[in-house]
Amino acid sequence: MKILFIGPPGSGKSTQVKLLAEYLNLPYISTGDIFRNLAQEDHEEGKRIKQILDAGQLVDDETVIKLIKKKVAQTDCQNGFILDGYPRNLEQASKLTGVNFDKAFYLKLPKKEVLRRLLKRGRTDDTEESIRKRLDLYYQQTQSLIDYYTSLGILVEIDATRDIQTVQDEIKKFI
């Protein structure tokens, strides 16, 4: 089974993905983990990724898609995988050809709750203004992706305001 998780920062995506991956015995794919691992390797691509990350920039879509396709082609992903948070918009999804999801879970969380959760974690770059800007951009980019997976009949909307176990139990009902 190939599963995608979509949700705003603070919605609990990583927590839910890890729990479900363990439950289903499927690989958990995080682009952030892929980048961090590559950045530690001593070859051209690793050095390039490290420079991008060190500069605080986003890795370009072409590179991300190439890396995801390479990862999902590995033997541990042959029976499926769970992808955390990528693609983030419709353009990225259209470029991710050959990776067809069976389910897409959208962890829905109101902006007010996202703001509360992110401010609570106390990171210096998490000011109310910066969070609001990131969220506005997130929702603008993600709505077309949500509509797309809904039109394919694979999107499941999950209320992420509840506790971790309740959210996980609801996700499992749709597997």
QUIWOBEL-V180813 format. One record per run of one state. SS is the DSSP state (h for helix, s for strand, l for the rest). FROM is the first residue (numbers start at 1). TO is the last residue. Records with the same first field share a line. If there is no record, write none. Layout:
SS = FROM-TO + FROM-TO
//
This chain:
l = 1-1 + 8-12 + 25-26 + 40-43 + 55-60 + 73-74 + 78-80 + 85-89 + 96-102 + 109-110 + 121-127 + 152-154 + 160-163 + 174-175
s = 2-7 + 27-30 + 81-84 + 103-108 + 155-159
h = 13-24 + 31-39 + 44-54 + 61-72 + 75-77 + 90-95 + 111-120 + 128-151 + 164-173
//
